[in-house]
């Protein structure tokens, strides 16, 4: 019976590090990957700056593939203020940007006219 579900907060042990992320052993033989983009909200140059082999970690489960016994995991989803950051990202464009959007078409047309060869 599956015990790890999407959205769950689970503990595991880092078993491997690659340039693209960290592998984590979870309960029931499930292997997980914390992709480098899910390590931190900050720029991550080297995964080893955040986790090392043998570290115990607490992560959020983003997705589970039961056939392959693999899970996608996130450390950054548990960082303080993560909910606020996600809400801010999903916000629509503010009204102050509307004039730029309206002017874009005009600028493109103007650029095309300037690039035409003179006869």
Rosetta constraint file for C-alpha pairs under 8 A:
AtomPair CA 4 CA 8 HARMONIC 6.71 0.50
AtomPair CA 4 CA 10 HARMONIC 7.82 0.50
AtomPair CA 4 CA 61 HARMONIC 7.76 0.50
AtomPair CA 4 CA 64 HARMONIC 7.74 0.50
AtomPair CA 5 CA 61 HARMONIC 6.85 0.50
AtomPair CA 5 CA 63 HARMONIC 7.60 0.50
AtomPair CA 5 CA 64 HARMONIC 6.85 0.50
AtomPair CA 6 CA 61 HARMONIC 5.14 0.50
AtomPair CA 6 CA 62 HARMONIC 5.41 0.50
AtomPair CA 6 CA 63 HARMONIC 5.18 0.50
AtomPair CA 6 CA 64 HARMONIC 6.44 0.50
AtomPair CA 7 CA 60 HARMONIC 6.09 0.50
AtomPair CA 7 CA 61 HARMONIC 5.14 0.50
AtomPair CA 7 CA 62 HARMONIC 5.96 0.50
AtomPair CA 7 CA 63 HARMONIC 7.82 0.50
AtomPair CA 8 CA 60 HARMONIC 5.72 0.50
AtomPair CA 8 CA 61 HARMONIC 5.41 0.50
AtomPair CA 9 CA 58 HARMONIC 6.83 0.50
AtomPair CA 9 CA 59 HARMONIC 5.64 0.50
AtomPair CA 9 CA 60 HARMONIC 4.52 0.50
AtomPair CA 9 CA 61 HARMONIC 6.37 0.50
AtomPair CA 10 CA 26 HARMONIC 7.78 0.50
AtomPair CA 10 CA 58 HARMONIC 5.62 0.50
AtomPair CA 10 CA 59 HARMONIC 5.55 0.50
AtomPair CA 10 CA 60 HARMONIC 6.36 0.50
AtomPair CA 10 CA 61 HARMONIC 7.31 0.50
AtomPair CA 11 CA 26 HARMONIC 6.80 0.50
AtomPair CA 11 CA 56 HARMONIC 7.05 0.50
AtomPair CA 11 CA 57 HARMONIC 5.62 0.50
AtomPair CA 11 CA 58 HARMONIC 4.41 0.50
AtomPair CA 11 CA 59 HARMONIC 6.30 0.50
AtomPair CA 12 CA 24 HARMONIC 5.88 0.50
AtomPair CA 12 CA 25 HARMONIC 5.43 0.50
AtomPair CA 12 CA 26 HARMONIC 4.80 0.50
AtomPair CA 12 CA 27 HARMONIC 7.33 0.50
AtomPair CA 12 CA 56 HARMONIC 5.74 0.50
AtomPair CA 12 CA 57 HARMONIC 5.46 0.50
AtomPair CA 12 CA 58 HARMONIC 6.50 0.50
AtomPair CA 12 CA 59 HARMONIC 7.79 0.50
AtomPair CA 13 CA 24 HARMONIC 5.28 0.50
AtomPair CA 13 CA 25 HARMONIC 5.32 0.50
AtomPair CA 13 CA 26 HARMONIC 7.03 0.50
AtomPair CA 13 CA 53 HARMONIC 7.76 0.50
AtomPair CA 13 CA 54 HARMONIC 5.96 0.50
AtomPair CA 13 CA 55 HARMONIC 5.64 0.50
AtomPair CA 13 CA 56 HARMONIC 4.52 0.50
AtomPair CA 13 CA 57 HARMONIC 6.03 0.50
AtomPair CA 14 CA 22 HARMONIC 6.66 0.50
AtomPair CA 14 CA 23 HARMONIC 5.71 0.50
AtomPair CA 14 CA 24 HARMONIC 4.33 0.50
AtomPair CA 14 CA 25 HARMONIC 6.40 0.50
AtomPair CA 14 CA 51 HARMONIC 7.55 0.50
AtomPair CA 14 CA 52 HARMONIC 6.66 0.50
AtomPair CA 14 CA 53 HARMONIC 4.96 0.50
AtomPair CA 14 CA 54 HARMONIC 5.25 0.50
AtomPair CA 14 CA 55 HARMONIC 5.38 0.50
AtomPair CA 14 CA 56 HARMONIC 6.47 0.50
AtomPair CA 14 CA 57 HARMONIC 7.16 0.50
AtomPair CA 15 CA 22 HARMONIC 7.61 0.50
AtomPair CA 15 CA 23 HARMONIC 5.55 0.50
AtomPair CA 15 CA 24 HARMONIC 5.48 0.50
AtomPair CA 15 CA 25 HARMONIC 6.39 0.50
AtomPair CA 15 CA 53 HARMONIC 5.22 0.50
AtomPair CA 15 CA 54 HARMONIC 6.19 0.50
AtomPair CA 16 CA 22 HARMONIC 5.78 0.50
AtomPair CA 16 CA 23 HARMONIC 4.96 0.50
AtomPair CA 16 CA 24 HARMONIC 7.18 0.50
AtomPair CA 16 CA 52 HARMONIC 7.83 0.50
AtomPair CA 16 CA 53 HARMONIC 5.61 0.50
AtomPair CA 17 CA 21 HARMONIC 6.14 0.50
AtomPair CA 17 CA 22 HARMONIC 4.55 0.50
AtomPair CA 17 CA 23 HARMONIC 6.25 0.50
AtomPair CA 17 CA 47 HARMONIC 7.21 0.50
AtomPair CA 17 CA 48 HARMONIC 7.38 0.50
AtomPair CA 17 CA 52 HARMONIC 7.11 0.50
AtomPair CA 17 CA 53 HARMONIC 6.77 0.50
AtomPair CA 18 CA 22 HARMONIC 6.13 0.50
AtomPair CA 18 CA 47 HARMONIC 7.63 0.50
AtomPair CA 19 CA 36 HARMONIC 7.70 0.50
AtomPair CA 19 CA 46 HARMONIC 6.91 0.50
AtomPair CA 19 CA 47 HARMONIC 6.72 0.50
AtomPair CA 20 CA 35 HARMONIC 5.99 0.50
AtomPair CA 20 CA 36 HARMONIC 5.23 0.50
AtomPair CA 20 CA 47 HARMONIC 7.71 0.50
AtomPair CA 21 CA 33 HARMONIC 6.65 0.50
AtomPair CA 21 CA 34 HARMONIC 5.44 0.50
AtomPair CA 21 CA 35 HARMONIC 4.35 0.50
AtomPair CA 21 CA 36 HARMONIC 4.49 0.50
AtomPair CA 21 CA 39 HARMONIC 7.83 0.50
AtomPair CA 21 CA 47 HARMONIC 6.24 0.50
AtomPair CA 22 CA 33 HARMONIC 5.67 0.50
AtomPair CA 22 CA 34 HARMONIC 5.18 0.50
AtomPair CA 22 CA 35 HARMONIC 6.63 0.50
AtomPair CA 22 CA 36 HARMONIC 7.51 0.50
AtomPair CA 22 CA 47 HARMONIC 7.10 0.50
AtomPair CA 22 CA 51 HARMONIC 7.66 0.50
AtomPair CA 23 CA 31 HARMONIC 7.00 0.50
AtomPair CA 23 CA 32 HARMONIC 5.65 0.50
AtomPair CA 23 CA 33 HARMONIC 4.61 0.50
AtomPair CA 23 CA 34 HARMONIC 6.44 0.50
AtomPair CA 24 CA 31 HARMONIC 5.86 0.50
AtomPair CA 24 CA 32 HARMONIC 4.90 0.50
AtomPair CA 24 CA 33 HARMONIC 6.01 0.50
AtomPair CA 24 CA 34 HARMONIC 7.49 0.50
AtomPair CA 25 CA 29 HARMONIC 6.99 0.50
AtomPair CA 25 CA 30 HARMONIC 6.26 0.50
AtomPair CA 25 CA 31 HARMONIC 4.85 0.50
AtomPair CA 25 CA 32 HARMONIC 6.24 0.50
AtomPair CA 26 CA 30 HARMONIC 5.06 0.50
AtomPair CA 26 CA 31 HARMONIC 5.81 0.50
AtomPair CA 26 CA 32 HARMONIC 6.80 0.50
AtomPair CA 29 CA 69 HARMONIC 7.46 0.50
AtomPair CA 30 CA 69 HARMONIC 5.11 0.50
AtomPair CA 30 CA 70 HARMONIC 5.71 0.50
AtomPair CA 30 CA 71 HARMONIC 7.17 0.50
AtomPair CA 31 CA 69 HARMONIC 6.37 0.50
AtomPair CA 31 CA 70 HARMONIC 4.93 0.50
AtomPair CA 31 CA 71 HARMONIC 6.32 0.50
AtomPair CA 32 CA 70 HARMONIC 5.34 0.50
AtomPair CA 32 CA 71 HARMONIC 4.39 0.50
AtomPair CA 32 CA 72 HARMONIC 5.67 0.50
AtomPair CA 32 CA 73 HARMONIC 6.25 0.50
AtomPair CA 33 CA 70 HARMONIC 7.73 0.50
AtomPair CA 33 CA 71 HARMONIC 6.39 0.50
AtomPair CA 33 CA 72 HARMONIC 5.27 0.50
AtomPair CA 33 CA 73 HARMONIC 5.68 0.50
AtomPair CA 34 CA 38 HARMONIC 5.97 0.50
AtomPair CA 34 CA 39 HARMONIC 6.49 0.50
AtomPair CA 34 CA 72 HARMONIC 6.29 0.50
AtomPair CA 34 CA 73 HARMONIC 4.74 0.50
AtomPair CA 34 CA 74 HARMONIC 5.51 0.50
AtomPair CA 34 CA 75 HARMONIC 7.18 0.50
AtomPair CA 35 CA 39 HARMONIC 6.70 0.50
AtomPair CA 35 CA 72 HARMONIC 7.61 0.50
AtomPair CA 35 CA 73 HARMONIC 7.34 0.50
AtomPair CA 35 CA 74 HARMONIC 7.48 0.50
AtomPair CA 36 CA 40 HARMONIC 7.95 0.50
AtomPair CA 36 CA 44 HARMONIC 6.86 0.50
AtomPair CA 36 CA 47 HARMONIC 6.59 0.50
AtomPair CA 37 CA 41 HARMONIC 7.98 0.50
AtomPair CA 37 CA 44 HARMONIC 7.63 0.50
AtomPair CA 38 CA 73 HARMONIC 7.33 0.50
AtomPair CA 38 CA 74 HARMONIC 4.85 0.50
AtomPair CA 38 CA 75 HARMONIC 5.96 0.50
AtomPair CA 38 CA 76 HARMONIC 5.50 0.50
AtomPair CA 38 CA 77 HARMONIC 7.49 0.50
AtomPair CA 39 CA 44 HARMONIC 7.30 0.50
AtomPair CA 39 CA 47 HARMONIC 7.48 0.50
AtomPair CA 39 CA 50 HARMONIC 7.44 0.50
AtomPair CA 39 CA 74 HARMONIC 6.33 0.50
AtomPair CA 39 CA 75 HARMONIC 5.09 0.50
AtomPair CA 39 CA 76 HARMONIC 5.32 0.50
AtomPair CA 40 CA 44 HARMONIC 6.91 0.50
AtomPair CA 40 CA 75 HARMONIC 6.52 0.50
AtomPair CA 40 CA 76 HARMONIC 4.44 0.50
AtomPair CA 40 CA 79 HARMONIC 7.66 0.50
AtomPair CA 41 CA 76 HARMONIC 5.96 0.50
AtomPair CA 44 CA 49 HARMONIC 7.93 0.50
AtomPair CA 46 CA 50 HARMONIC 7.83 0.50
AtomPair CA 47 CA 51 HARMONIC 6.33 0.50
AtomPair CA 48 CA 52 HARMONIC 5.52 0.50
AtomPair CA 51 CA 55 HARMONIC 6.54 0.50
AtomPair CA 58 CA 75 HARMONIC 7.29 0.50
AtomPair CA 59 CA 73 HARMONIC 6.12 0.50
AtomPair CA 59 CA 74 HARMONIC 5.47 0.50
AtomPair CA 59 CA 75 HARMONIC 5.12 0.50
AtomPair CA 59 CA 77 HARMONIC 7.86 0.50
AtomPair CA 59 CA 78 HARMONIC 6.99 0.50
AtomPair CA 60 CA 73 HARMONIC 5.62 0.50
AtomPair CA 60 CA 74 HARMONIC 5.16 0.50
AtomPair CA 60 CA 75 HARMONIC 6.58 0.50
AtomPair CA 60 CA 77 HARMONIC 6.52 0.50
AtomPair CA 60 CA 78 HARMONIC 6.87 0.50
AtomPair CA 61 CA 71 HARMONIC 6.80 0.50
AtomPair CA 61 CA 72 HARMONIC 6.09 0.50
AtomPair CA 61 CA 73 HARMONIC 4.71 0.50
AtomPair CA 61 CA 74 HARMONIC 6.51 0.50
AtomPair CA 62 CA 71 HARMONIC 7.35 0.50
AtomPair CA 62 CA 72 HARMONIC 5.28 0.50
AtomPair CA 62 CA 73 HARMONIC 5.38 0.50
AtomPair CA 62 CA 74 HARMONIC 6.72 0.50
AtomPair CA 63 CA 71 HARMONIC 5.63 0.50
AtomPair CA 63 CA 72 HARMONIC 5.08 0.50
AtomPair CA 63 CA 73 HARMONIC 7.27 0.50
AtomPair CA 64 CA 69 HARMONIC 7.59 0.50
AtomPair CA 64 CA 70 HARMONIC 6.03 0.50
AtomPair CA 64 CA 71 HARMONIC 4.37 0.50
AtomPair CA 64 CA 72 HARMONIC 6.41 0.50
AtomPair CA 65 CA 69 HARMONIC 5.78 0.50
AtomPair CA 65 CA 70 HARMONIC 5.27 0.50
AtomPair CA 65 CA 71 HARMONIC 6.08 0.50
AtomPair CA 66 CA 70 HARMONIC 6.60 0.50
AtomPair CA 74 CA 78 HARMONIC 7.53 0.50
AtomPair CA 75 CA 79 HARMONIC 7.02 0.50
AtomPair CA 76 CA 82 HARMONIC 7.08 0.50
AtomPair CA 77 CA 82 HARMONIC 5.69 0.50
AtomPair CA 77 CA 83 HARMONIC 7.79 0.50
AtomPair CA 78 CA 82 HARMONIC 6.59 0.50
AtomPair CA 81 CA 85 HARMONIC 6.43 0.50
AtomPair CA 82 CA 86 HARMONIC 6.27 0.50
AtomPair CA 83 CA 87 HARMONIC 6.20 0.50
AtomPair CA 84 CA 88 HARMONIC 6.14 0.50
AtomPair CA 85 CA 89 HARMONIC 6.29 0.50
AtomPair CA 86 CA 90 HARMONIC 6.47 0.50
AtomPair CA 87 CA 91 HARMONIC 6.55 0.50
AtomPair CA 93 CA 97 HARMONIC 6.70 0.50
AtomPair CA 93 CA 98 HARMONIC 7.98 0.50
AtomPair CA 94 CA 98 HARMONIC 7.56 0.50
AtomPair CA 97 CA 101 HARMONIC 6.62 0.50
AtomPair CA 98 CA 102 HARMONIC 6.25 0.50
AtomPair CA 99 CA 103 HARMONIC 6.06 0.50
AtomPair CA 100 CA 104 HARMONIC 6.07 0.50
AtomPair CA 101 CA 105 HARMONIC 7.64 0.50
AtomPair CA 102 CA 106 HARMONIC 7.62 0.50
AtomPair CA 103 CA 107 HARMONIC 6.20 0.50
AtomPair CA 104 CA 108 HARMONIC 6.20 0.50
AtomPair CA 105 CA 109 HARMONIC 6.27 0.50
AtomPair CA 106 CA 110 HARMONIC 6.13 0.50
AtomPair CA 107 CA 111 HARMONIC 6.05 0.50
AtomPair CA 108 CA 112 HARMONIC 6.29 0.50
AtomPair CA 109 CA 113 HARMONIC 6.40 0.50
AtomPair CA 110 CA 114 HARMONIC 6.37 0.50
AtomPair CA 111 CA 115 HARMONIC 6.28 0.50
AtomPair CA 112 CA 116 HARMONIC 6.53 0.50
